[in-house]
């Protein structure tokens, strides 16, 4: 789709199995995956989610917004000083992407979803299928009704270049209203 054609080959191959095949027919990717891909672009380039690229982002149905719901703002305030927000509306629910220019971390949230648990587990399942994203069992698990699935990406499993953590409740809360899943993507700079 649109702007994701410019993904670096190593990152594109690491996203989901169909992303690696250039000969495959174009398929519609989920809003959650589009948010994840946008976060990967943001943390790899440092300035992907910005108003100057609004037209390019719109090709992937990503709209820069400055009016996120209160729960997304609260989540962002814990990490970002000057956040940029982008939104993707879909049948899955509302996906919010939160980032900050030149910061090596980005978050994707899924809110107001019809079936957030299935959407989140399907996304995690697709990451499990890739050969590049390695499940990180030391950071994965459940506690207090919350579930975390962590993954690392890099040439050395002990020194990954990227982390992705998929967090959410073990059950659907509030009939799917509010934040139901959070994906954190981070790039680790090694010296």
Order of alpha helices (4+ residues) and beta strands (2+ residues): alpha-alpha-alpha-alpha-beta-alpha-beta-beta-beta-alpha-beta-beta-beta-beta-beta
